[in-house]
Amino acid sequence: MKINNLGHSRRVRTISGAVVTVLATTCVVAAGAQAAETARLRTHLVPDKLGASTTIEIKLNINSSNDSAVSPLTGFALGLPRGMGLLETTLGLAECSRSTLLARGLAGCPQNSRLGTGHIAVELPFASGPIGAQAQLTPVRAPSSGSTLITALLYFNVLRPVFGRLVFSANLGESSAANEQLATGPLAPIPLGPEGPDVVVRYLSATFGPLHLTYYKREAGKRVAFKPTGLTLPSSCPRKGFLFAAQLTFLDGTQTTAKSRVPCPA
């Protein structure tokens, strides 16, 4: 079975600047009478050194709070700590288009267009019961739209038990309301087929930064490998650590927010 190629974009509401007072990850259940989805966010910084280039690692688990089926994910927004040094990054020195990704996959994109790595686990709804599927996730630099610092494409290469290529838009910029840097990935429901039910995302693991990436440049006629510069950690750390917050929206209209703090470097 093959999943249709898609290239949707849907704007999602940005997260608020609310603060939690614990270092441990906090899970918040979606509001509303039909609330069922919960999310658990874990974040790491590699390396976690103040003032240094870093890679953001996120792990996101989506579950149900009342044994009901999890609704398909339609929106994702990740709020980053203030002052993460977007202007200093050299990620995405090359660009790749949606049409190239859908036609040729990552093989058609320059190596220097990659922004990170990752994978997702989804459930495929069948009459006999849900079946798990795995997909590689790779964010790449998209042609600039002029409205954000970095315009990206999220490329999903579904490997098993079905095959398909999916591409969604994403932006890395700043929230004008709170002046907080945000990474937003508007999503559309992923259909199993032309008229099939929507796929349910249950787990996402991704990196944004130079970890696991190698770029190349020409020097003296030779191809030389180098590491790009990631986001730069601020030179000082808030007393309670660096706060990350993920807001998720679902097809049933509910929302869930999960927060995670990274302790200040020793």
Sequence and secondary structure as in RCSB ss.txt:
>XXXX:A:sequence
MKINNLGHSRRVRTISGAVVTVLATTCVVAAGAQAAETARLRTHLVPDKLGASTTIEIKLNINSSNDSAVSPLTG
FALGLPRGMGLLETTLGLAECSRSTLLARGLAGCPQNSRLGTGHIAVELPFASGPIGAQAQLTPVRAPSSGSTLI
TALLYFNVLRPVFGRLVFSANLGESSAANEQLATGPLAPIPLGPEGPDVVVRYLSATFGPLHLTYYKREAGKRVA
FKPTGLTLPSSCPRKGFLFAAQLTFLDGTQTTAKSRVPCPA
>XXXX:A:secstr
 B   EEE            S SS EE    STT  EEEEEEEEEES  TTSEEEEEEEEEEEESSSS    EEE
EEEE  TT  GGG    SS   HHHHHHHGGGGS GGGB   EEEEEEE  TT  EEEEEEEEEEE    SSSSE
EEEEEEEEEESSBEEEEEEEEEEE TTT  EEEEEE   EESSTT  EEEEEEEEEEESSTT  EEEEETTEEEE
E    EE  SS  TT EEEEEEEEETTS EEEEEEEE    
